[in-house]
Amino acid sequence: MTNIDFKALEQTTAWTEGYDGQTHYSNVLKALAPAFVILATAAGLMLAML
C-alpha cells in the first residue's frame, strides 16, 4: 500500500482514540455476564427436565 492508500483508509475508518494497550478484564466480564446468566439458566432448565 502507498501513502495515498493509507490516507484514504484513515479517512474512511473510525479509529479508536485513546487505546492504552491494556486489557480491562472487569469491562470484559461485565459485558459477558448476561451471556453467562443465560447459559446457566438454560443448563439448569435442561438438568431439571432429566
Sequence and secondary structure as in RCSB ss.txt:
>XXXX:A:sequence
MTNIDFKALEQTTAWTEGYDGQTHYSNVLKALAPAFVILATAAGLMLAML
>XXXX:A:secstr
  HHHHHHHHHHS   S   S   HHHHHHHHHHHHHHHHHHHHHHHHH 
